[in-house]
C-alpha cells in the first residue's frame, strides 16, 4: 500500500490561529489534518482530520474512522518526548449509512494547555484508523510562544471572605456537581462547529484569563488562585448571550459564583457564565449562538457588577479568546469541500 505525507502551511484569514495543513495518502483514502501550529500558554491545540475515500474499491472499508491525539514536549538530547495531554477525536459529520463509506469522515478534538506551559517546541501525535483500516500514526510540530499574565492582590470584605472560606457541605455538593458535568464527555454532543462570539458587546475587561491572584481576608490570612475566565465590567442587568450553540447543562444559584449557567458545545467543551442577576434559560434547554440566556449582576463572590465568562475543555480552563477564532477550522475551503 503506497502512502506519503506532506506538510503545507496556510494562514486562516480573520482567525487568530496559524493553521498547518498536512496530507496523508494511500491507495484507499486521502487524509488531511488542519491544526494550530503556534499557540500560547492557556490556549488549546485543536486538530481537524478529513478522511476521504480515493477510489471505489475503498468501499471494502466499511468501518467508521477513529483517531486519538497526544501532545508531547519535543525530545531534547537524551530525554525522550514527554506526554503532556491526550484525547480521543470525535466525528463532526456522522454518516447515516455505516455500510456506505463513500462519504468523508471529519474528526475533531482539542487538548488544553496549562497557562504554565513553557515556551518551546512540542509535538502533536495522531493515531488514526481510516474507515476501519489498521492504525497509522504521524507527528506534527507545535510551537508554544511566551505570554505574560497579570498578578493582582484582591482584598475581600467580610461577606466575600465568608464565601471564599466556606467549606460547608452545601458548597461542596455544588462544586462536585459542576465537576461531574465538566468531566462528562459524550461523543454525540456536537452542537456547534465554528468560532464562538463573546457573550457581551462590552469591551472593558476588569480581569483577564489566568490572572495570578492573591485574596486577602478581613480576619487575616490569604489564599492564591488562578482566574479561570474573563471578567467584563458591565452594569447589573446587561444582556448575556450564548457564545455558541449548545445544550444548557446547569442553570442554578451557587454559593461562590452566584446565579450561573453552563452550556455544553462539543464533547468535553463547555462555556460558563457567572455572577448573573437573572437566568433566562433552564437546564436541558437547547440554545443557538447569540440567544439571550441571562442578565449580568454581582451575585456570589463579586466585588462589583460584572460578567465572568469561562471556557472549559476536558475539565481544564482555556483562554476564551482562543475560541473566538476559527478553532475548528470549519470555515476553510478544504473543510467546506470535504464535509
N, C-alpha and C positions, 0 to 999 in steps of 0.2 A: 504494500500500500504506500503510494508516494505521498509525501506531505512536505510543506515548507511553512515557515513562519517569518513574517517581516513586520517591521515597525514603521509607522508613518505618523508624523506629528501634525496636529491641526488645532488652530485656536478657535474656540467657540465664541462667536461674536455676541456681545451682550451678557456674557456669563463671567463669573469670577474664576472659573476653572480653566486650567490648561489641559486639554484632552489629548491623550495619546491614543492612537488607533493602531491596533495590531491585527494581523490576519494570519490565520492558520488554515491550510487547505489540504484535503485528501481527495482520493478518487470519489468518495461518497458525499462529502459535505465541505462547506466553507464556513469558517468561524472568524468573527471579528470581535475584538474587545475594545471598548472605549472606557477610559478611566482618567481620573485626575492625577496627573503625574506629580504636580507640585502642590504641596499642602502646608498648612501651618499647624502648630500645636493647638489642640482643641477642635480641629476640623475632623473630617472623616475621609477615608479612601473608598469611593464608590466605583463600581465597575458594572458595565452592561455587556453581556455576551449575546451575540446574534449568530445563531447557528442555522445555516441554510443548506438544504439538500442540493447537490450539484446535478445529478442525473437521475433518470427514472429508476435505475437499479437501487437507489437509496431506499426505495420502498421496502426493501427487505429489512431495514432497520425500523422496527415498529415501536420502540420504547420512547419514553419521554426523556428529554435531555436533563441532566443534573450537573451541578458544579459546586465546589467548595472553594473558598478563598482563605488564604493565610497571609498575615503581614509579618515581615521579618526585619530586624535590624541587619543590614548587609554584613557579610563576614569581613573581619578585619584581621589580617595577619594569620595567626594560627587559630584565632577564635572563630567557631562556626557561626552561621546565621542564627540569631536568637528570635524565637517566635514571640510576637507581641499581641497577637489577636487572630481570631479565625471566625468564620461564619459560613453557613450554607446559603447558597443563592436560591432564589425563588423565581418561578415563571411569572411574567407580567402579561403574557398573552396565551393563556391556556387554550389548548386545542380542543375542539368539541368532539372530534373523532380520533380516538387514540390509534385506530388501525390505519390511518392515513397520515403519514409523516411528511406529506408534501409541503405543509405549512411550516414556516420558520419557527424555531423556538427562541424566545428572547428571555434571558435571565438577568436578574439584578440583585445587588446586595451592597452593603456598606459596612466598613469596620471603623468604629470610633477611635480617635487618637486622644490620648491624655493631653491636657494642657501643659503637662510637664515633659512631654516628648521632646527629646533633644534634637536640634538641627543636625542634618546629615543625610547619608544615603541609606535607603531602605529598599526592600523588595516586596512585591505582591506576587504570591504564588497562586496559581489557579489549577485545580484538578477537575477535569470535566469528562462527562460521557455524552457523546452526541447521539441522540436517538437510540440510546441503549447500547451503543458500541463500547468496547473496552475503554477503560480510563486512559486519558492522556493528560499531560501536565506541562506547564511552562511558567516562567517567572518574568516579570517586567519591573523596571526600576521606578522608584518613587523617591522624590527629594522633599525633605522637610526643611522649611526655611524658618528663621528665627522670628519670634513675635514677643513683644513686650506686654506685660499685664499690669494693671493698676493695683496698688496696695493701698488700703484705707483702714482707718480705725473708726468704728461707729459706736458712740456711747448710747446705751439703751436706758430709757426711763423705767420706772418700776413696773409698768404694765408689760412692756416688751421684755424686760428681764424675766418676768414671771413666765411668759410664753416660751422664751428661749431655753429656760432651765426646767420646763415642765417635763416630768418623767412619768406622768400618770398613765394608767392602763388605757384610758380613752385615747390619749395621743398615740401610744404605741400601736393600738389597733388601727388607727388612721394611717400611720406610717407603713405598717405591714400590708394593709390593703392596697395602698398605692404601689408598693414594691412588687406585690404579686401581679398587679396589672402590667407594670413596666417589664416584668420578666416573661410575660406572655408573648409568644411569637408564633403566629398562625400563618402558614404558607399561603392560605387563600385570602388573607386580609390585604388585598391590593386594591386600594380605594382611590389612588391618585398616581400619576406618572408625569411629573413635571415640577417646575420651580414653585416654591412657596412664595407667598406675599406677606409682608409684615401685617400684624393684626390691628394696626392703627396707622393713620396717616401722619401721626406726630413724629417728629424727628429729634426732639430733645430727649437725650438719654441721661438719666441720673446715676445709673450704674451700668457696668459692662460685663460681658461674659468672662467668667474665670477671674474676676477681681479677687485678689488675696485679702481676706477680711479678718479684722480683729474686732470682736464685740466686747465692750466693757460693761460690767454690770453695776447697778446702783449700790449694792452692798459690798462691792469689791470683787475682784476676780475677773476673768475674761475667758474667751474661747476663740479659736481660729477656725475658719472655714473658707470654702470657695463659693463664689456666687455663680450659680448654675445657669443663669439666663441673662436677659437684657431687661433693665427697668426703664420704662418710658414715663417721663414726668407729665402726666395728663391729669386734669381735674376729675373729681368724682362725677360719675355719670357719663363719661366719654364712651363712645361706642367701641366694642371689642369684636373683631370679626375673625372667622376661621381662616387660618393661614393656608389651608388646603382642604380638599375633600376628604372625608373620613367618617368614622363612627365615634360618637361620644361614649366613652367607657367610664367616665367618672364626672359627676356634677354634684358637689356637696360642699358643706361648710367644714373646714378643717381648722384645728387649733392654730397651727403656725402659718398657714397660707391663706386663711380666710375662705371666702367663697371661691371655689376652684373648679376648673374644667380641665379634663384630659381627653384628647382626641387621638384615636389610632388612625394612621395614614397608610402605612406599609408594614409588613411583618417586622415587628420589633421597633418601629419608628413612631413616636408619639410627640404631640405638642401639648404644652401645659400653659394655663393662664391663671394667675394667682391674684389674690387681694381684691377680688371683684366686689362691687356693691350689689349687683343683681345678676342672677343666672337667667338666661332666656332659652336654654336647652335642657334636656334631661337625658339621663343615662339610656343608651340604646338608640338614640336618635341619629339618623344619618344627616350629614351636613355637606354642603358644597363650598368651594373656595369663595370667601367673601361674605358668607352668611353671617348675620348678626347673632352672636352667641351670648353676649352679656354686656354689662356696663361696668366700667372701672371703678375702683374705690380705694379704701385703706383698711380693709379687714385683715385680721390675723396680725402677724408680726410686721408692722409697717410704721415707718417714721413720718409718713405723709402719703397723700393720694398718689397712686402710680399704678401702672400695669407691669407685671412681671411676666415675660414671655420666655418659655424654656422649651428646648428640644432634647428628647432622649432617644438614643439609638442603642439597642441591645443593653438597656439599663443605664448607659453612660451619658452624661450631659455633653452635648456637642454645640459648638457655636451656632446660634440661629442664623447668623449672617451667611454661613456656608450654604444653607438650604434655599436662600433667595436666588442663587444662581441655578443653572440648569444641571443640578447634581445627578439627575437620572439620564442625562444625555438624550432625552426624548425629542428634543427639537432639532437634532442634527439631521442632515439629509440622509445619512446612512440608516439611521433608525427609522425614519419615515418610510424608506424603501423596504426594509426588511420586516417590519411589524405586520 
